[in-house]
């Protein structure tokens, strides 16, 4: 009996910390991957966050992201040590956002988050200012794949990391940058920068940005908000043409997003 008790007690030691109430990023359940479309939940071009970090097929973008961090530092006149400390101070908060224990050590984790966050902020800024990266500009498919990958649930970093890093360097970064938002409105908050970027690809309505960003956890959550906001009219995602209503997205786009489409027949068809 004592041996059994000791065995159970030793099993307790293998348990990780309990799931945090801040948890909002997790892997798609296995049954959904198998039954629906596994590729719909897997990044094609770029890894964001720890869940797909290190995958060999995503390695080409790692050097691009690192170059973006270097450009971010130069453009904002930042000291790398200060940026590392800034992310380091948020490490526990960031880790608590993931449903599973992240096995990267502290240095690996902080480096990854800093590189990914700087890449996203600079990528959004360049795109919104028509200052497209030459590497990405030469490959439009890559640009679309990056946008698509940023919306995947397993490919996220917490939204607060992006907003806080952006706000830290907001004045320096955009001191000489002309934004399409209008200078009279001042520098755009990161929420508007993100909405402006994604609305180009997903045709989101600009008006919802000011209402739904307060509780957004990450970009996938932003996508969810865009569909659930009660004051959206059907026209935002359903097109009315020739007296008929049709989905804005075609069957191929829905299938790529993981929607399982089956043929069915109406009883009126006999």
Secondary structure, 3 states (H helix, E strand, C coil): CHHHHHHHHHHHCCCCCCCCCCCCECCCCHHHHHHCCHHHHCCCCCCCCCCCCCCHHHCHHHHHHHHHHHHHHHHHCCCHHHHHHHHHCCHHHHHCCECCCCCCCHHHHHHHHHHHHHHHHHHHHHHHCCCCCHHHHCCHHHHHHHHHHCCCCCCCCCHHHHHHHHHHHHHHHCCCCCCCCCHHHCCCCHHHHHHHHHHHHHCCCHHHHHHHCCCCCCHHHHHHHHHHCCCCCHHHCEEEECCEEEECCCHHHHHHCCCCCCCCCCHHHC
